[in-house]
């Protein structure tokens, strides 16, 4: 079984270098690599050329059209039996290819996805963001895995699919955001077999600061409504949890503010509970995140950062979801997304 890795990239030559170096260290080297530069102003062609004597690597440059169309561009040129899509900001453990082949041989499948982890070299903030994206206390249960509230949908940072299945489904759609979930939905709807490969994990850097992270999850919330408009049965109760969390936090903060106003203008300490009690569930959640992350990461600092990352993750997604619901379901606007100009940043 021959594997073709497809890697869309936009202005990330340094990260591509790390990914290619990790591919050179694979214990099973029966694969080729297709790097598709999506209209970058800072190209990685020179970096790719450095690996031409160690990898069967193919570099392409095209006009910017988004990650989904760049993956399709690479898939059209790939010759492998199994296509594996990676984000440019991942790093592979040495046994990744070997583990994928072993799992496919154990039980044949049409498509698969693998989990992600935080590397020891990641910054504390990156580890906190990784925690917020994988913890069952946030949306880890929604995104799927061993502990999940919904079935596992492969994500494009680490997704494999048979070549014939990829082309039978027409590849990724033209959605700018949520295109990987759209693809996963179509995999299931077409009746293909899709599984989680627990041992086919990667180190995933994700975003490097809270502002970029907020933009990412805000667009994810918008994408969920866009997907709902395409596939009404794809929206499950668990997908509403970040929105419920967001509305709940805002309502509690507003209740506390009303209590403070009443204390100031109406007088008396009888209004104190109205000002203080709303913060109790918020603080309890923050403490739960802090303790869980601190234990998992063995770092108090990461535990503290994880509180902020978890609130950004849930509320950024929640605000994006609410914004898209209002525009698409109430105002009947067309499909949209936000922060397009900084999509890859």
Number of C-alpha atoms within 10 A of each C-alpha: 10 13 24 25 23 28 26 25 27 22 18 18 21 12 18 24 20 15 20 23 16 16 25 15 15 17 14 15 16 15 21 19 23 23 26 26 27 23 17 17 10 11 17 23 16 11 14 20 14 12 15 12 8 14 19 14 18 18 17 14 17 12 10 13 12 21 27 21 21 25 26 20 20 25 23 12 12 20 15 19 15 23 28 25 23 25 22 26 21 24 26 23 16 16 16 21 19 16 18 21 17 12 18 16 11 9 8 12 16 19 27 26 27 24 22 22 16 22 16 10 9 15 14 20 21 25 27 26 28 24 28 26 22 20 19 18 16 21 22 19 20 24 22 20 23 12 14 14 18 16 15 21 26 28 24 23 23 21 25 29 23 18 22 13 17 21 14 11 13 12 21 21 16 14 19 20 26 23 22 22 19 24 22 24 16 17 22 13 9 12 9 13 13 20 21 21 20 16 16 23 21 21 21 24 23 21 19 16 12 16 10 17 19 21 22 24 22 27 25 22 29 27 27 24 28 25 21 16 17 12 13 11 9 16 14 13 10 15 20 16 17 25 21 16 16 20 16 15 18 13 13 21 17 14 18 21 16 15 21 19 14 18 17 12 8 12 11 10 11 12 18 14 12 19 21 16 14 20 15 11 13 15 11 11 14 19 15 14 27 23 18 17 26 19 13 13 18 12 14 14 15 24 28 20 22 29 23 18 28 25 22 22 26 24 24 23 28 26 20 27 25 21 16 26 21 14 16 18 15 9 10 11 12 10 17 17 18 17 13 13 7 10 17 15 15
